[in-house]
Amino acid sequence: MPLLHIESIDSRSRMALEASSPEVARLQTLFEALHAENHAADGLDGPVPLWLARAVVWRLAQVARRDAQWASRRDTAGRQAHYTRWVALLESHYREHWPVSRYAEQLGLSTERLNRMVRNETGQNAQSLIHTRLAREACRRLVHVAAPVSRLAFDLGFRDPAYFCRSFKRHTGLGPREYRTRTLER
């Protein structure tokens, strides 16, 4: 469909409207009236050309604001969709200990962009959320699964139970056995 292109004098602002849109018809009417006033003998001295020019600018500002709001909603929806996909991937693969770069690759993002998106949503980077998710699952299993800590560590994808214990303590402030004991005593 043909488009009407409007560009500012300094080429910093551009707007494209479909020729069949109501905004084009309204703008066309205003431009025609402005053109007629400027070509009339007394058109340059009266207030009507100024009013018509202001009406054109006002109408263009309304269209630009509507387009900016629409683009903002589209961008927000896109970010939310990417974040939702990230959360789904995290839930599916956190026990596999994927590096952040692999999550980013699966999402079609750079590692930096994934971290920026996650930080905007949560205030933490992606790696921190991966560790937090592992710690949350470890807490759940320590309370609800009567298995040795070493078995839980292997189930959570850790190759070394001692590393699991250090990681768990870093996130909770307690070792896994101490966490289990305190939680079950309550």
C-alpha positions in Angstrom: 0.0 0.0 0.0 1.4 3.5 -0.8 2.8 5.4 2.1 3.0 9.1 2.8 6.5 10.0 4.1 7.0 13.1 6.2 10.5 14.0 7.2 11.7 16.9 9.3 14.0 19.6 7.8 17.0 18.3 9.7 16.2 14.6 8.8 16.2 13.5 12.4 12.4 12.7 12.5 10.6 10.6 10.0 7.0 9.4 9.9 5.3 7.1 7.4 1.6 6.9 7.1 -0.5 4.6 4.9 -2.2 6.6 2.1 -5.6 5.1 3.1 -5.4 6.1 6.8 -7.7 8.8 8.1 -4.7 10.8 9.3 -3.6 11.3 5.7 -7.0 12.5 4.7 -7.1 15.0 7.6 -3.6 16.2 6.9 -4.4 16.5 3.2 -7.4 18.8 4.0 -5.3 20.9 6.3 -2.4 21.2 3.7 -4.9 22.1 0.9 -6.5 24.8 3.1 -3.0 26.2 4.1 -2.0 26.2 0.4 -5.1 28.1 -0.6 -4.7 30.6 2.2 -1.0 31.2 1.2 -2.0 31.8 -2.4 -4.9 34.2 -1.6 -4.1 37.9 -1.9 -4.5 38.6 1.8 -3.5 35.1 3.1 -0.1 36.1 4.4 -1.4 38.9 6.6 -4.3 37.1 8.4 -4.2 34.6 11.3 -5.7 31.7 9.3 -2.4 30.4 7.8 -0.9 30.4 11.3 -3.8 28.5 12.7 -3.7 26.0 9.9 0.0 25.5 10.2 -0.4 24.9 14.0 -3.2 22.4 13.2 -0.9 20.5 10.9 1.8 20.4 13.5 -0.7 19.4 16.2 -2.1 16.6 14.0 1.5 15.3 13.2 2.4 15.4 16.9 -0.8 13.3 17.7 0.2 10.7 15.1 3.8 10.6 16.3 2.7 10.2 20.0 0.3 7.4 19.1 3.0 5.6 17.0 5.5 6.0 19.9 3.0 4.5 22.4 2.3 1.6 20.0 6.1 1.0 19.5 6.6 1.1 23.3 3.9 -1.5 23.9 5.4 -3.7 21.1 8.9 -3.4 22.6 7.6 -4.2 26.1 5.7 -7.2 24.8 8.9 -8.3 22.9 11.0 -8.0 26.1 8.4 -9.8 28.1 8.3 -12.6 25.6 12.1 -12.9 25.6 12.1 -12.9 29.4 9.4 -15.6 29.5 11.4 -17.8 27.2 14.5 -17.2 29.4 12.6 -18.4 32.5 11.3 -21.4 30.6 14.8 -22.3 29.5 16.1 -21.8 33.0 13.5 -24.1 34.5 14.3 -26.7 31.9 18.0 -26.7 32.1 19.3 -25.3 35.5 20.3 -28.8 36.7 22.5 -29.1 33.6 24.6 -26.1 34.7 24.5 -24.4 31.3 26.7 -21.4 31.0 24.9 -18.1 30.4 26.2 -18.0 26.9 24.3 -21.2 26.0 21.0 -19.7 27.3 21.8 -16.6 25.3 22.5 -18.6 22.2 19.2 -20.6 22.6 17.4 -17.3 22.8 19.2 -15.7 19.9 20.7 -13.0 22.1 24.2 -12.0 23.0 25.3 -12.8 26.6 25.4 -9.0 27.3 21.9 -8.5 26.0 20.5 -11.4 28.0 22.2 -10.1 31.2 20.8 -6.6 30.6 17.3 -8.0 30.0 17.4 -10.2 33.1 18.9 -7.3 35.2 16.1 -5.0 34.0 13.5 -7.5 35.1 15.0 -8.8 38.4 17.9 -6.6 39.4 20.3 -9.6 39.1 22.3 -11.0 36.3 21.5 -14.3 34.6 24.3 -16.3 36.4 23.0 -15.2 39.7 19.5 -16.3 38.9 20.8 -19.7 37.8 22.6 -20.1 41.1 19.5 -18.9 43.0 17.3 -21.4 41.2 19.7 -24.2 42.0 19.8 -23.2 45.7 16.0 -23.0 45.8 15.7 -26.5 44.4 18.4 -27.7 46.8 16.4 -26.3 49.7 13.2 -28.0 48.5 14.9 -31.4 48.1 16.8 -31.2 51.4 13.4 -30.8 53.2 11.3 -33.1 51.1 13.7 -35.9 49.9 15.2 -38.2 52.4 18.4 -38.8 50.5 22.0 -38.2 51.5 23.4 -34.7 50.6 25.8 -36.2 48.2 23.0 -37.9 46.2 21.0 -34.6 46.1 24.2 -32.9 44.8 24.5 -35.3 42.0 20.8 -35.1 41.2 21.2 -31.3 40.9 24.0 -31.7 38.4 27.0 -31.1 40.7 30.0 -33.4 40.0 31.5 -32.7 43.4 29.4 -32.9 46.6 31.9 -30.7 48.4 31.4 -28.0 45.7 27.7 -28.3 46.1 28.0 -27.8 49.9 30.2 -24.6 49.4 27.8 -23.3 46.8 24.8 -24.0 49.0 26.4 -22.3 52.0 27.3 -19.2 49.9 23.6 -18.8 49.0 21.9 -19.7 52.2 24.4 -19.1 54.9 24.1 -22.7 56.1 25.6 -25.9 55.0 23.1 -28.4 53.5 23.0 -30.7 56.6 22.6 -27.8 58.9 19.8 -26.4 56.7 18.0 -29.7 56.7 18.3 -30.1 60.4 17.1 -26.6 61.3 14.2 -26.7 58.8 12.9 -30.1 59.9 13.1 -29.1 63.6 10.6 -26.3 63.0 
